[in-house]
Amino acid sequence: MISLIIQPDKLAMPGGSVVKVPASWQDYQSMAERLGDCPQPRLKYRQGELLFMVPLPEHGKQLDVIVDVVKVLLRHQGLPFDSYHETTLDLPEFSGIIPDHFFSIGELPVVGKQRIDWQTDPPPDLAIECAITSFTSVDDYLPYQIPELWIIRSGHGHLRAYGV
């Protein structure tokens, strides 16, 4: 197998573009480490495939509105919650995704934690994705057993909710 050599700081991609390359889990881990907390490009791993995406400005605007509405509703219902922005979910050797936003709701062991251990902690209760490009797939979330996924689709004027 050929080793993947991509330098994130030299990767010039226009907003909204998606690049897919064949890659191993080790390539994904190496790239995720290089990117660190850098918000762009976004990174995803599907078995044997590494995907890069650069969000458009409308991505954040649409997401902010939905996240704010969820927070207001949870507070109104008096439910404890923690809210996370762009935190990596990994299933070693299988999948790596970064939801745009997710919530842990209720009396769960992850609420209030500084670090989440995806091997022992329960999955989030709600993941939210703003799908301006073709980067988001419901199938990417199935292995994580997140009970609910909301996808905001650009140009369709609607939000879709999925029980995963």
C-alpha positions in Angstrom: 0.0 0.0 0.0 1.2 3.5 -0.8 1.5 5.8 2.2 -0.7 8.9 2.0 1.2 12.2 2.1 -1.0 15.2 2.3 0.0 18.4 4.1 -3.2 20.0 5.5 -1.7 23.5 5.4 -1.0 23.2 1.7 -4.3 21.6 0.8 -6.1 24.3 -1.2 -9.8 23.5 -1.5 -12.6 25.9 -2.4 -15.5 26.2 0.0 -18.1 23.4 -0.4 -15.7 21.0 -2.1 -15.3 17.4 -1.1 -12.2 15.3 -1.8 -12.1 11.5 -1.4 -8.9 9.5 -1.4 -8.1 5.8 -0.7 -6.6 5.6 2.8 -6.0 3.3 5.8 -7.1 3.9 9.4 -3.5 4.8 10.1 -3.6 7.5 7.4 -6.8 8.9 9.0 -5.2 9.0 12.5 -2.1 10.7 11.1 -4.1 13.3 9.3 -6.4 13.9 12.3 -3.3 14.5 14.5 -1.8 16.9 11.9 -5.0 18.8 11.7 -5.4 19.0 15.5 -8.0 21.7 16.3 -7.8 23.2 12.8 -11.4 23.7 11.7 -10.6 23.2 8.0 -10.6 21.0 6.1 -13.1 18.7 7.9 -12.1 15.1 8.0 -14.0 11.8 7.9 -12.9 8.2 7.5 -15.0 5.4 6.0 -13.5 2.0 5.6 -10.6 2.4 3.1 -11.6 6.0 2.3 -10.5 9.4 3.7 -12.8 12.4 2.9 -11.9 16.1 3.2 -14.5 18.9 3.1 -14.3 22.7 3.4 -17.6 24.2 4.8 -19.3 27.2 3.2 -20.2 30.2 5.4 -23.9 29.3 5.3 -23.0 26.0 7.0 -22.4 27.7 10.3 -25.3 30.1 10.1 -27.9 27.4 9.6 -26.4 25.2 12.2 -26.4 28.0 14.9 -30.1 28.5 14.5 -31.0 24.8 15.0 -28.5 24.4 17.9 -29.9 27.5 19.7 -33.5 26.2 19.3 -32.5 22.8 20.7 -30.9 24.5 23.7 -33.9 26.7 24.4 -36.2 23.6 24.2 -34.0 21.6 26.6 -33.8 24.4 29.1 -37.6 25.0 28.9 -38.1 21.3 29.7 -35.6 21.5 32.5 -33.4 18.7 31.1 -29.7 18.7 31.9 -27.5 18.5 28.8 -24.0 19.0 27.5 -23.5 20.4 24.0 -20.4 19.7 21.9 -19.2 21.3 18.7 -17.1 19.4 16.2 -15.8 16.6 18.5 -14.4 13.5 16.8 -16.1 10.2 17.2 -13.9 7.2 16.4 -14.5 3.5 16.0 -10.9 2.3 15.6 -10.1 0.7 12.3 -13.6 1.3 11.1 -14.9 4.9 11.1 -14.1 8.4 12.2 -16.5 11.3 11.9 -16.9 14.8 13.3 -20.5 15.8 13.8 -21.2 19.5 13.4 -22.8 19.5 16.8 -24.1 16.9 19.3 -26.0 16.8 22.6 -25.8 14.4 25.6 -29.2 14.9 27.4 -30.3 13.9 30.8 -28.6 12.1 33.7 -25.9 10.5 31.7 -22.3 9.9 32.8 -20.9 12.1 29.9 -22.8 15.2 31.0 -20.2 17.6 32.4 -17.1 15.4 31.5 -14.0 17.1 30.1 -13.0 14.1 28.0 -15.3 11.5 26.5 -14.1 7.9 26.1 -16.1 6.5 23.1 -15.0 3.0 24.2 -16.9 3.2 27.5 -19.2 6.2 27.5 -22.6 6.1 25.9 -23.1 7.7 22.5 -24.6 11.2 22.3 -28.4 11.4 22.3 -28.6 13.8 19.3 -26.2 14.6 16.5 -26.8 17.6 14.1 -25.3 17.9 10.7 -25.6 20.8 8.3 -25.3 19.1 4.9 -24.5 21.8 2.4 -22.3 19.3 0.4 -22.6 15.6 -0.1 -20.2 15.0 2.8 -23.0 13.8 5.2 -24.5 10.4 5.1 -26.9 8.8 7.5 -24.9 5.6 7.0 -21.9 7.2 8.6 -23.8 7.4 11.9 -25.3 3.9 12.1 -22.2 2.3 13.7 -22.3 4.9 16.6 -25.8 4.0 17.7 -26.7 7.6 18.2 -30.5 7.6 18.9 -31.3 10.6 16.8 -29.6 12.4 13.9 -30.9 15.7 12.4 -29.6 16.7 9.0 -30.2 20.2 7.7 -30.2 20.0 3.9 -29.2 23.2 2.0 -31.5 24.2 -0.8 -34.3 21.9 0.3 -35.6 24.3 3.0 -36.1 21.6 5.6 -34.6 19.6 8.4 -34.7 15.8 8.4 -34.7 13.8 11.6 -33.6 10.1 11.6 -33.8 7.5 14.3 -30.4 5.8 13.9 
